[in-house]
Amino acid sequence: MKGKIDSGQLCTVEPVEEDDLEKGDIVLCKVNGNEYLHLIKAIQGKRYQIGNNKGGINGWITFNSIYGILVKVEA
């Protein structure tokens, strides 16, 4: 399965309000001290389950760990 974003592509991320987040959104988030783009796989109250495009689940984070939402990908 090809990723939604390939290595080296320019990504534009914008701030987002917590109430605007939905399952399937790609967000810039901090996980174990590193910043990644991840898919929101599920939302449970104020927790967000994040994972990759291939079905992998990375765990749960709160909105405090989300820096923005992906709005544009360029070659």
TALIN-V918636 format. One record per pair of residues at least 24 apart in sequence whose ideal C-beta (glycine too) atoms are under 7 Angstrom apart, sorted by the first residue. I is the first residue (numbers start at 1). J is the second residue. Records with the same first field share a line. If there is no record, write none. Layout:
I: J  J
This chain:
1: 53  54
3: 53
4: 53
5: 37  73
9: 73  74  75
10: 74
11: 37  70  73
12: 71  72
13: 68  69  70  71
14: 68  69  71
15: 68
16: 68  69
18: 63
21: 48
25: 69
26: 70
27: 66  68  69  70
28: 67  68
29: 61  65  66  67
30: 65  67
31: 58  61
37: 70
